Amino acid sequence: MSKAGLNLRRFVDCEMRLGEGPLWCPLTQRLWWLDVADPHVYCADSQGQLLHQWKVPKYPGSMALRPDGSVLLMSRHGPAVLEPSNGSVQPLEIPGLALGDTRFNDGKCDRLGRFWCGTMDKRIERPIGSLYRMDGLQRLSEMDASWVTLANGIAWSPDNRTMYFADTTALCVYAYDYDLAQGSVANRRVFARFAPGLGGPDGLTVDAQGGLWCAMYDRAAIDHLDPQGQLVERIELPVEQPSSVIFGGADLRTLFVTTARMDLTEAQLHSQPWSGHVLCLEPGVAGLAEPRCAF
């Protein structure tokens, strides 16, 4: 079940410490992503030309594109809005938000534009993180409390009936029954469990056929799972730290991959020169357009 190649190439040269959160905008044909360790927001065109980069004051874990062209950023301690025209970042106050020993990490919008995001233990030791839903600039609800250690990728099945959520430390991708109309989750269960070892499942996306694609951080691979959670194929990568994946391109048949170079030795960087860059490949299946934030 191993594949190498698939027209795998370097898409953008940017040498990020920890690339994350790729989003493809079908309206502008642009790719957006983050460096969550050296806090920046990036944007490139469909040919891989870097168009803009914005230094932001807080460490972002995830983001969403808003209807007015601004960017919702979820930093470690709460949300903010980036205005791309001038680079200003406005923190948002969430009444009653108390994170304690947790911080926000990965997140994504559902197909009605609600923003979902997980929290994680700051020390990555205890299962105290939660799953949150944001459906307004000051409306944040805790939807499944105090059970996740390292909250990562989020994705939804094409029929919107299943929500996927990765806990890297637990080496699991979980599935919920999802009610799109209500924006609610139920019946959390293990969808896929991965072998013990360093790293684990990170960023997620789905294809139009319902397959789940998972960046395997510290495992130099992308795993493609079927709707029953079984491994279909493993795409081997020339970098140890793929962090997230998203389908894009004019026909949504290109899989973009963010990567990291954080904590790699000089010898590892020499043998993995693509580490920290955005990669892309054609896996032979089309994805789905990611929705914009509704607010």
N, C-alpha and C positions, 0 to 999 in steps of 0.2 A: 504493500500500500504506500509506496514511497515514490514521490515524483520530484524531479529537479528540473528547473528550466521554466517552461510555460511562458517563454519570452520574458523571463524575469530580468528586470533592469532597474537602475537607479533613476528615479523620477525627478527628485529635487535634491541638490547638494546643499545641506544646511548644518550638518554636524551638531545636532541637538544632543543635550545630555539625556533627556528622557522625552522623546516624542510621544504624543498621545492625541486622542480625541479627533481623528480625521472626520471631516464632513464634506460631502460633495454637494455643491449647489447646482441643480440642473438648470436653473434660470440663467445664471451667469457663466456656467461651465467653468467653475473654479473650485479648487480644493482648499479647504481650511484645515488647520491643525494647530496643536499647542506644543510647546516645550514646558513641561510641568515642573522641571527642576531648575531651569534657567528661564524664569517666567516670561514667555513671549507668546504672541498669537501670530500665525503665519497665514499667508494667502498666496496661491500660485494659479496660473492659468492652465488650460488643458494641455499645453505643451511642456509643462514643467518649469516654466519661467517664474521665478519668485517675483511677485508683484509688490507685496507689502510685508512688513513685520513690525509689530508693536510691542515694545517693552511694557509690561504691566506690573503694578506695584505689589500684587499679592500672587501667591502660587496658585495657578488655576488647575483644577482637576478635570474639568469638562466644560463644554460650551454648547450653545445652540444659536442659530441665526434667527433674528427677529424680523417681523414684517416690515419694519421701517429701515432695515439695512444695518441696524446696530447688532451687537453680539451680546448675548447673555453669557456671562462667565460664572461658573460655580467655583469659587476659590475654596481653600481648605476650611475657611471659617464662615462662608456664606456667599450669597450671590452679589453680582455687580453687573453693570452694563458698560461695554466698551463702545465708544463712538468712533468708527474707523476714520471719519473725515479729519479729526484732529487728535486722535489718540487718547482722549480723555476717558477716565474710568470712574464711574459713579457707583459707590457701594450702595446696596439696598438694605434697608432695615427690615428684619423679620420679627414682628412682635412675639415675644415668648420663646424665641429659639435659644436653647441651652444645649450645647454639644458636649460639655464635660470633657472626657478623655477621648472623644472621637473627633474626626474631621471628615469633610466631604471629599469624595474622590470622583469616580467615573459617573457619567450620566448621559441621557439621550432623550429626545422627544418621541412620544407615541404618535400615532397617525391622526390624532386630533390636536396635536401641538402642545399637550401637557409635557412638562419636563420632569423626568424621573432621575433620581440620583441616590447613590448609596453613600453611607458613611463607614468609616473604618476605625479600628483602634489605632491611636497614634503610635503605639509601640509595636503594633502588628503581632500581638500576643493573645488577646482575649476576644471571644465572640460577643462584642458589645455594640457593634455597628447596626444601623437600621436602614430601611428603604424608605425614601421620601418621594412625595409627589408635589410638584410646584405647578399651580394653575393660575398664577397671577404674580405680579412683581412683588407683592407682599403676602402671598398666600402659599404657605408651605405646610404640608401635612405629613405626619409620620404614619406610614402605611403598614409596616411590618417591623416591629421594634426589637432591638437588642439581641441579635443572633449571628451577625456576620463579622468576620475578622478583617478581611481585606476585600472590600466591595469593588468590583470591577465591571466588566462589560455588561451591557443591557441590550436586548433586541426583542423583536416581536415576530411571531409567525405571520406569513402573508395573510391569513384569514383573521388576524387580530385576536385569536382565541387563546394564545399562549404567549406569556412573557418569559424571557430567559434572563438569568442574572448570575454572574460568575463571582465566586469567592475563591480567590487565588490560593490563599493559605489552606483552605479546606480541600483544595484540588477537585472542586466540583463546579459544574454549571447546574443551577437549579431551574425548575420550571414552575410557573404559576398558571392557574386558570385566570384568564384576563377578560374583564368586561369593559370593552372599549367605551360604550355609552356612559357607564358610570365612572370609569377610571379607577377600577378596583381590582385587587388581586385576591386569590384564594387558593387553598390546596397546594401550598409549597411542597415540592418533592425533588429528589435528585433526578436530573435529566441525564447527566453523564458524570462519571467519576474517573479521574485520571490517575495514572500510576504514581507512586511515591517518588520523590526526588526533588531536585532544585527547581524553583519556579513553578509555573502552572498556567492555567487559563487566565487570559487577560481580556483584551477587547474583543467584542463580538459583532457580527452582522449576519443577516440572512440573505439568501438568494431567492429568486422568484419562484423556485420550486419547493421552497421550505427547508432547504439545507442550511445548517448553521456553520459558520466559519469562525474559527477561534484562533487568535494569536496566542502562541504558547511561549510565554516569556521565559527566558533562560533555557529554552529547549530547542531553539533554532528551527522552528517549524510553525506551520499553520495547519490545524486539524479541521477537516471537513466532516461534519456529522450529519446523518440523515435525521428525519423528523422523529425517529424513535431513539435517538441518542447514540446510534452505532457509528463507529468510525468508517467513513467511506474511503478517505484517502488522507495521506499526510504529505504536505508539500514542504520539502526541506529547503531551508534558507541558508545563505552564507553569513548570517549574523546570529548571534546567540540570543539577542534581546528584541524580538518583534513584540510590539506592545499593543497594537490595535489594527483593525482592518475595516475598510468600507468600499463598497462598489461605487464606481463612477465612470466618467467618460461619456461621450455622446450617446452610446448605446447601453450604458451601465454594465458593460462586460469587462471592465478593467477593475482589478482588485488592488486598491492602494494599501500600503502597509507602512505604518510608522514604526520606528525602531529607536533604540537607545544605545548609548555608549558609556553610561554611568557605571563606575566601579570596574571597568575593564582595565586590564594592565596594558602597558605599552606593547607587549608581545601580542596580546589578544587584538588590540587595535591594528597592529601591523598585519595580522593574518585575516582580519575582518574589516577591511577598509570601508565597507558600506555601512558600518554601524553608526547610528545617529542620523542617517539620511532617510528620506522617504523613498520607498521602493514601490514598484508596481509589477503586475503580471496579469496574464489572461488565463483564468482557470477553466474556460469553456462553458460558462453559465452566466446568465444575466442576473443582476441584483435588482433591488427596488429603490426608488427615489426616496431619500430621507426627507421627512416633513420639516417645515420651519416651526419654530416656536409660535404659539397662537397669541402671545401677549407681549 
